[in-house]
Amino acid sequence: MTRLAHTTVFPLLAFLLLTTAGCGALYRGIDCGDQQHEPGDAPQLVACHDLTEQGRLFSEVAWTYFENNYHPNTGLVNAAENYPYTSIGEIAAYLSALMAAHQMEIIDDRNFCQRTGKLIEWLNAMELYAGDLPNLIYNTSTGRMVGFDMQPGSAGFSSIDIGRLLIWLKALKEEYPLFAEGVDRAVLRWNFCMAINKNGQLQSGLKAEGKTDLRVEGRLGWEEYAARGYELWGLDVKSSVAAPLRYISIYDKQIPYDPRTSVETGGPIYLTGTPFLLEGLEFDWNTGSLPKGHDRGDDALDRRDIAKSVYMVQEERYRREGIMTARSENGVDKPPYAIIGAITAEGRLWPTISRTGEMRYDLSVFSTRAIFGMWSLWNTPYSRFILAAASCCFFEEGRGWYEGRYEKNWRIVKVVSLETNAMVLESILHKLKGQLIRLNKEPSYIDFYVNKPLPMHDYPHCLPQRKRED
């Protein structure tokens, strides 16, 4: 990155100082989104530049989750109702919900600023795995990191979760410059040498027998989405896609699948809709925000086409088999309590699997979070049809939105989670303003720091925007 000239920096600082008089004043207004609805087949949640009465109700129901599960002493929110833990990916989802709630005026400036400031305070003090990177899991009540047994300790780190948090930290400081310095200082505490290997691949670490077991972390869709977070901060991710991809024909549509094995990735191989929905809501699948000349490893992939194929094959399943389909990761009310609703996994079609790869067809969910994402991104009779189904029965005022409905027996999955309620808020805001993350690339504290000839020694050496030194 070109070193910043002081002559261009100081006028910018002056501008920022002038605009930081009030937190809410920093938000850049909502644009008019796509309003092409057909009457009668689904609730109308948005009108140009505004929420409808039902859209406001649905947004307020989603925000209720974040009110009920908030810990004011740490600034964190439970991953699931009354479950006092969260992951780094869920902290990112909370940030997206917080910004959406503020921008839709579900919460006021004071509430937004207090919550955001507390979260940044925690990020600047959070315990780091091995002193380098955010741990996989934290206790939301104490703010301490925990192991897989949920006891104080450490579990490892996820480069995909960290990438997702980098996306929303970047979005926060761009939309609200008042918080930019605090965000930058938090990120500068992290050592990215562990998250990106010398080949430029994302890797994650699991703590095992006192050591860190490093593995290339990848799932088609999630890996490419997470890579954006690193790229937005100027970190070089050489390849975020296993190549060459292979394709399978489902209902005469070519659907990609990951050619790697679970042995290579350390977990089940699957294709689900969530990462494609997030990338569409947040970036409209475009690459305009990436650094110029960035060497991407997946130039040949058109993620918009892949996302559309993933959507269309779910719609086609309904047309050909009569099964209302919207697949995503979800919480469920029986073991293993977290499942992945997949298009393909481990060579099978339409499976639902656990995190360890166990096939659980009996737990397949018609997913609320997938329904809202699909409705927001594709204005089709099917997307409106499935929204109508969710609007009927998938929420409870005073609690939030449920995870969805079991395909097998139509029983409502009355689990309430952070991820689903964040997706509801993200999706409704996207319907109002379009692409959620737009970057202005204005310099902040980190840009000044990394452009110093010799960075201070109180930060690790694998920093954003700098070449790896080891």
Secondary structure, DSSP 8 states (H G I E B T S, - for coil): -----HHHHHHHHHHHHHHTSSTGGGS-----------TTSS---EETTEE-HHHHHHHHHHHHHHHHTEETTTTEE-SBTTB-EEEHHHHHHHHHHHHHHHHTTSS-HHHHHHHHHHHHHHHHH--EETTTEE-SEEETTT--EE-TTSSBS--EE-HHHHHHHHHHHHHHHHH-GGGHHHHHHHHTT--TTTTB-TTS-BEEEEEETTEEEEEE---TTHHHHHHHHHHHTT---S--S-SS-EEEEETTEEEEE--S-HHHHTS--EE-SHHHHHHHHHHTT--TTS-TT---S-TT--HHHHHHHHHHHHHHHHHHH-------EEE-SSTTSEEEE-SEETTEES-EEETT--B-GGG-EEEHHHHHHHHHH--SHHHHHHHHHHHHHSEETTTEEEEEEETTT--EEEEEBHHHHHHHHHHHHHHHHSSS--------HHHHHHTSSS--TTS-S--TTS----
